[in-house]
Amino acid sequence: MAGKITGSRRRRPAKSRSKNRQHLQKPSGVIAPRVARVGGDRFGIVCVDPAKHRSEWMMADYFGKLLIEPQTLEHQAGHFRAAIAQVRQALQQHDIQDIIVVVERTGNYHLAPKRAFASAGFETRVVHPFATKQYRMPADPGNKTDETDLHAQHRAAVAGFGLYEQDLPSLYRELQLRSRHRRNLVRKASALACQVREHLHLSMPGYSALFDRLLEHRMAMLIGRCCDTPEKVVKLGREEICRRLRIDLLLFQTTRSHEPLEDRPLWHKLP
């Protein structure tokens, strides 16, 4: 009996995911060295929960001691200046030596408070709504209020989820805006084309399926606009439809047939 030849498989060395990692926090959210340098009671965290016209905000130290109670901040220049002055007063009153501002990402609504605090010289970071939710659920399950969201943002920032975003070059931001705008236009155009086909199918069933590119076919769209029902196509007749096509300077070709128009199938009555 012939012996079995066995081959040894080479195992690739397992890659250590934490080989070059010195902190458990995300690299762009690390605040532990700064907290260790000044102390937790001297490190302040301002949390902002933005909405469209106003935001809820508060200020606490690293350990969670409230320095400024949760309150509403209107998105107006005067209210932003008042909030910034209140933060600076709390810095002197409680001897806060280091501070970060954490704003929850909410569409584009977070940009106004983020820019206001950043222009005042504060380091402004962004926390993702998923992080806020994960740190709210264990402490306040089933209770989603502005105050509980602020508390969750504070816990997320302490855990390193208040992420620092680097400023992008102006050329990159412009290309990004153009790309997003183009994507939005494509989606809107697609939705509009589907609506046009559906409405046209309700008025004249099967008509839109006669053309590969319905919206680009000028003759098809003109007939669809002037004839909202199949009966109106028959009522206008070949000559009237051809006359309207000539008015719009559309090139078309008619077929010669001795068969009466009324005796032919409905869609064959089109020129």
TAMOUR-V59416 format. One record per pair of residues at least 6 apart in sequence whose ideal C-beta (glycine too) atoms are under 8 Angstrom apart, sorted by sequence separation. I is the first residue (numbers start at 0). GAP is how many residues later the second one is. D is the distance in whole Angstrom. If there is no record, write none. Layout:
# TAMOUR-V59416
i = [I | I]
gap = [GAP | GAP]
d = [D | D]
This chain:
# TAMOUR-V59416
i = [24 | 48 | 59 | 60 | 72 | 89 | 103 | 117 | 155 | 200 | 207 | 210 | 213 | 214 | 225 | 226 | 22 | 24 | 47 | 48 | 58 | 59 | 72 | 102 | 116 | 199 | 200 | 213 | 244 | 256 | 34 | 47 | 48 | 57 | 58 | 59 | 90 | 135 | 139 | 167 | 199 | 232 | 260 | 22 | 33 | 47 | 58 | 138 | 152 | 210 | 226 | 46 | 57 | 72 | 102 | 113 | 209 | 222 | 225 | 241 | 45 | 46 | 56 | 57 | 102 | 139 | 196 | 30 | 45 | 46 | 57 | 86 | 113 | 135 | 138 | 139 | 241 | 45 | 46 | 56 | 57 | 100 | 135 | 138 | 206 | 44 | 55 | 56 | 102 | 199 | 226 | 43 | 44 | 55 | 135 | 225 | 43 | 44 | 55 | 56 | 100 | 109 | 135 | 138 | 237 | 254 | 43 | 44 | 54 | 55 | 100 | 131 | 134 | 196 | 206 | 253 | 42 | 43 | 53 | 54 | 67 | 134 | 195 | 222 | 225 | 252 | 41 | 42 | 53 | 67 | 132 | 195 | 251 | 40 | 53 | 54 | 131 | 134 | 203 | 39 | 40 | 52 | 53 | 100 | 102 | 104 | 131 | 134 | 192 | 39 | 40 | 45 | 52 | 67 | 99 | 100 | 101 | 102 | 103 | 104 | 133 | 192 | 221 | 39 | 43 | 66 | 98 | 99 | 100 | 101 | 102 | 103 | 104 | 105 | 203 | 221 | 237 | 40 | 98 | 99 | 100 | 101 | 102 | 103 | 104 | 131 | 134 | 199 | 203 | 236 | 47 | 99 | 101 | 103 | 130 | 202 | 203 | 56 | 126 | 134 | 202 | 203 | 218 | 221 | 244 | 34 | 66 | 233 | 58 | 103 | 221 | 233 | 66 | 126 | 203 | 240 | 241 | 126 | 130 | 217 | 240 | 58 | 218 | 237 | 83 | 124 | 217 | 233 | 60 | 79 | 82 | 83 | 127 | 218 | 232 | 237 | 126 | 60 | 86 | 126 | 127 | 233 | 79 | 83 | 125 | 126 | 229 | 232 | 74 | 124 | 125 | 232 | 74 | 83 | 124 | 124 | 125 | 72 | 124 | 45 | 122 | 103 | 43 | 43 | 222 | 103 | 43 | 101 | 43 | 101 | 41 | 42 | 45 | 47 | 49 | 41 | 42 | 43 | 44 | 45 | 47 | 49 | 101 | 41 | 42 | 43 | 44 | 45 | 46 | 47 | 48 | 50 | 101 | 41 | 42 | 43 | 44 | 45 | 47 | 49 | 56 | 44 | 48 | 51 | 99 | 209 | 50 | 54 | 37 | 49 | 37 | 49 | 101 | 206 | 36 | 205 | 47 | 49 | 99 | 34 | 49 | 33 | 47 | 47 | 30 | 47 | 45 | 45 | 69 | 69 | 69 | 55 | 63 | 55 | 57 | 55 | 56 | 55 | 59 | 63 | 28 | 57 | 61 | 48 | 48 | 48 | 46 | 48 | 47 | 46 | 46 | 44 | 46 | 44 | 44 | 44 | 30 | 30 | 28 | 31 | 30 | 29 | 28 | 30 | 28 | 28 | 24 | 25 | 28 | 24 | 25 | 27 | 28 | 23 | 24 | 27 | 22 | 25 | 27]
gap = [6 | 6 | 6 | 6 | 6 | 6 | 6 | 6 | 6 | 6 | 6 | 6 | 6 | 6 | 6 | 6 | 7 | 7 | 7 | 7 | 7 | 7 | 7 | 7 | 7 | 7 | 7 | 7 | 7 | 7 | 8 | 8 | 8 | 8 | 8 | 8 | 8 | 8 | 8 | 8 | 8 | 8 | 8 | 9 | 9 | 9 | 9 | 9 | 9 | 9 | 9 | 10 | 10 | 10 | 10 | 10 | 10 | 10 | 10 | 10 | 11 | 11 | 11 | 11 | 11 | 11 | 11 | 12 | 12 | 12 | 12 | 12 | 12 | 12 | 12 | 12 | 12 | 13 | 13 | 13 | 13 | 13 | 13 | 13 | 13 | 14 | 14 | 14 | 14 | 14 | 14 | 15 | 15 | 15 | 15 | 15 | 16 | 16 | 16 | 16 | 16 | 16 | 16 | 16 | 16 | 16 | 17 | 17 | 17 | 17 | 17 | 17 | 17 | 17 | 17 | 17 | 18 | 18 | 18 | 18 | 18 | 18 | 18 | 18 | 18 | 18 | 19 | 19 | 19 | 19 | 19 | 19 | 19 | 20 | 20 | 20 | 20 | 20 | 20 | 21 | 21 | 21 | 21 | 21 | 21 | 21 | 21 | 21 | 21 | 22 | 22 | 22 | 22 | 22 | 22 | 22 | 22 | 22 | 22 | 22 | 22 | 22 | 22 | 23 | 23 | 23 | 23 | 23 | 23 | 23 | 23 | 23 | 23 | 23 | 23 | 23 | 23 | 24 | 24 | 24 | 24 | 24 | 24 | 24 | 24 | 24 | 24 | 24 | 24 | 24 | 25 | 25 | 25 | 25 | 25 | 25 | 25 | 26 | 26 | 26 | 26 | 26 | 26 | 26 | 26 | 27 | 27 | 27 | 28 | 28 | 28 | 28 | 29 | 29 | 29 | 29 | 29 | 30 | 30 | 30 | 30 | 31 | 31 | 31 | 32 | 32 | 32 | 32 | 33 | 33 | 33 | 33 | 33 | 33 | 33 | 33 | 34 | 35 | 35 | 35 | 35 | 35 | 36 | 36 | 36 | 36 | 36 | 36 | 37 | 37 | 37 | 37 | 38 | 38 | 38 | 39 | 39 | 40 | 40 | 41 | 41 | 45 | 46 | 47 | 47 | 49 | 50 | 51 | 52 | 52 | 53 | 53 | 53 | 53 | 53 | 54 | 54 | 54 | 54 | 54 | 54 | 54 | 54 | 55 | 55 | 55 | 55 | 55 | 55 | 55 | 55 | 55 | 55 | 56 | 56 | 56 | 56 | 56 | 56 | 56 | 56 | 57 | 57 | 57 | 57 | 57 | 58 | 58 | 59 | 59 | 60 | 60 | 60 | 60 | 61 | 61 | 62 | 62 | 62 | 63 | 63 | 64 | 65 | 66 | 69 | 69 | 71 | 76 | 76 | 77 | 80 | 90 | 90 | 91 | 92 | 93 | 93 | 94 | 94 | 94 | 96 | 96 | 96 | 97 | 100 | 101 | 103 | 104 | 105 | 106 | 107 | 109 | 110 | 112 | 113 | 117 | 126 | 127 | 128 | 128 | 129 | 130 | 131 | 131 | 132 | 133 | 134 | 134 | 134 | 135 | 135 | 135 | 135 | 136 | 136 | 136 | 137 | 137 | 137]
d = [8 | 6 | 5 | 6 | 6 | 7 | 6 | 4 | 7 | 7 | 5 | 5 | 6 | 7 | 8 | 5 | 5 | 7 | 5 | 5 | 8 | 6 | 7 | 5 | 5 | 6 | 6 | 7 | 5 | 8 | 5 | 8 | 7 | 7 | 5 | 8 | 7 | 7 | 4 | 8 | 5 | 7 | 6 | 6 | 7 | 4 | 4 | 7 | 8 | 5 | 7 | 6 | 6 | 5 | 6 | 5 | 7 | 7 | 7 | 7 | 7 | 6 | 8 | 6 | 5 | 8 | 5 | 8 | 7 | 8 | 4 | 8 | 7 | 6 | 7 | 8 | 7 | 5 | 7 | 7 | 7 | 8 | 6 | 7 | 8 | 7 | 6 | 7 | 8 | 8 | 8 | 6 | 6 | 7 | 7 | 8 | 7 | 7 | 6 | 5 | 4 | 7 | 4 | 7 | 7 | 8 | 6 | 7 | 7 | 7 | 8 | 6 | 4 | 6 | 7 | 5 | 6 | 8 | 6 | 5 | 6 | 8 | 7 | 7 | 6 | 8 | 7 | 4 | 6 | 7 | 7 | 7 | 6 | 5 | 5 | 7 | 5 | 4 | 7 | 6 | 7 | 7 | 6 | 5 | 6 | 5 | 5 | 5 | 8 | 4 | 6 | 8 | 6 | 6 | 7 | 7 | 8 | 7 | 8 | 7 | 8 | 6 | 7 | 5 | 7 | 5 | 6 | 5 | 5 | 5 | 6 | 5 | 6 | 7 | 7 | 7 | 6 | 7 | 7 | 8 | 7 | 8 | 7 | 8 | 6 | 6 | 7 | 5 | 8 | 7 | 7 | 6 | 5 | 6 | 4 | 5 | 7 | 7 | 6 | 8 | 6 | 6 | 6 | 6 | 7 | 5 | 6 | 8 | 6 | 6 | 7 | 7 | 8 | 5 | 8 | 7 | 6 | 6 | 4 | 7 | 6 | 6 | 5 | 7 | 7 | 7 | 6 | 7 | 7 | 7 | 8 | 7 | 7 | 6 | 8 | 6 | 5 | 7 | 7 | 5 | 8 | 6 | 4 | 5 | 7 | 7 | 6 | 6 | 5 | 4 | 6 | 7 | 7 | 8 | 6 | 5 | 6 | 7 | 7 | 6 | 7 | 7 | 7 | 7 | 7 | 6 | 8 | 6 | 4 | 8 | 6 | 7 | 7 | 7 | 6 | 6 | 7 | 7 | 7 | 7 | 7 | 6 | 8 | 5 | 5 | 4 | 6 | 4 | 5 | 4 | 5 | 7 | 4 | 7 | 7 | 8 | 8 | 7 | 7 | 5 | 8 | 6 | 8 | 5 | 7 | 7 | 6 | 5 | 4 | 5 | 5 | 4 | 4 | 7 | 7 | 7 | 8 | 7 | 6 | 8 | 6 | 5 | 5 | 8 | 7 | 8 | 7 | 7 | 7 | 5 | 5 | 4 | 6 | 7 | 5 | 7 | 7 | 6 | 6 | 8 | 7 | 8 | 6 | 6 | 5 | 6 | 5 | 7 | 8 | 4 | 5 | 6 | 7 | 5 | 7 | 8 | 7 | 8 | 8 | 8 | 7 | 6 | 4 | 7 | 5 | 5 | 7 | 5 | 5 | 3 | 7 | 5 | 7 | 7 | 8 | 5 | 7 | 6 | 8]
